């Protein structure tokens, strides 16, 4: 049972459209699992420093899902390959 509602931004939906189908299915499962607890401690979820409001990163294979939580709504900001993470995170800070 999902306690949180999950929504994707246009940028995240566009990112998802450019991912191979077999990888996309794994990412969608991981996103669906966020609905039960977006704050799980452990290796796959990390709170990112230096962002207001707080952003979180979920590891899903070679991809990183960047999201924030407000009340009971999880907004997926981007879904990016780990190799492109640093460049895109600099753009999010602006």
C-alpha positions as CSV (number, residue, x, y, z in Angstrom):
1,X,0.0,0.0,0.0
2,X,1.5,3.3,-1.1
3,X,1.5,6.0,1.6
4,X,2.9,8.6,-0.8
5,X,1.8,9.8,-4.2
6,X,4.5,9.8,-6.8
7,X,4.6,12.2,-9.8
8,X,7.1,12.8,-12.5
9,X,8.1,16.2,-13.9
10,X,8.2,16.6,-17.7
11,X,12.0,16.4,-17.5
12,X,11.9,13.1,-15.6
13,X,9.3,11.7,-18.1
14,X,11.5,12.7,-21.0
15,X,14.5,11.1,-19.3
16,X,12.5,7.9,-18.9
17,X,11.5,7.9,-22.6
18,X,15.2,7.7,-23.6
19,X,16.0,4.7,-21.4
20,X,16.1,1.1,-22.8
21,X,12.9,-0.9,-22.0
22,X,14.5,-3.5,-19.8
23,X,16.2,-0.8,-17.7
24,X,13.1,1.3,-17.6
25,X,11.1,-1.5,-16.0
26,X,13.6,-1.8,-13.1
27,X,13.5,2.0,-12.6
28,X,9.7,2.0,-12.6
29,X,9.6,-0.7,-9.9
30,X,12.1,1.3,-7.8
31,X,10.0,4.5,-8.2
32,X,6.8,2.6,-7.3
33,X,8.6,1.3,-4.1
34,X,9.3,4.9,-3.1
35,X,5.6,5.3,-2.5
36,X,5.8,3.2,0.7
37,X,8.9,5.0,2.2
38,X,10.9,7.6,0.4
39,X,13.3,8.1,3.4
40,X,14.6,4.5,3.8
41,X,18.1,4.6,5.3
42,X,20.7,2.5,3.6
43,X,22.8,2.6,0.5
44,X,20.3,3.2,-2.2
45,X,18.7,6.4,-0.9
46,X,20.7,9.5,0.1
47,X,19.8,13.0,1.1
48,X,21.7,15.5,-1.1
49,X,23.4,18.3,0.7
50,X,23.1,21.9,-0.3
51,X,19.5,21.9,-1.7
52,X,16.5,23.8,-0.4
53,X,14.0,22.2,-0.4
54,X,15.8,18.9,0.4
55,X,16.5,16.6,-2.6
56,X,17.1,12.9,-2.4
57,X,18.8,10.4,-4.7
58,X,17.7,6.9,-5.3
59,X,20.2,4.5,-7.0
60,X,18.7,2.2,-9.6
61,X,21.4,0.3,-11.4
62,X,23.5,2.8,-13.3
63,X,20.7,5.4,-13.0
64,X,20.0,8.0,-10.3
65,X,16.5,9.1,-9.5
66,X,16.5,12.7,-8.1
67,X,13.3,13.5,-6.1
68,X,11.9,15.7,-3.4
69,X,9.1,15.1,-0.9
70,X,6.5,17.6,0.2
71,X,3.7,16.4,2.5
72,X,2.6,13.1,1.0
73,X,3.8,13.9,-2.6
74,X,7.0,12.6,-4.1
75,X,8.1,14.6,-7.2
76,X,10.6,12.8,-9.4
77,X,12.8,15.6,-10.8
78,X,15.2,13.7,-13.0
79,X,16.2,10.2,-13.9
80,X,19.8,10.3,-15.1
81,X,22.8,8.1,-15.8
82,X,25.3,8.2,-13.0
83,X,28.0,9.4,-15.5
84,X,25.9,12.6,-16.1
85,X,24.9,13.2,-12.5
86,X,27.4,15.9,-11.5
87,X,26.8,18.0,-14.6
88,X,23.0,17.9,-14.1
89,X,23.2,18.5,-10.4
90,X,25.1,21.7,-11.0
91,X,22.2,22.9,-13.2
92,X,19.6,22.0,-10.5
93,X,21.4,24.2,-8.0
94,X,20.9,27.4,-10.1
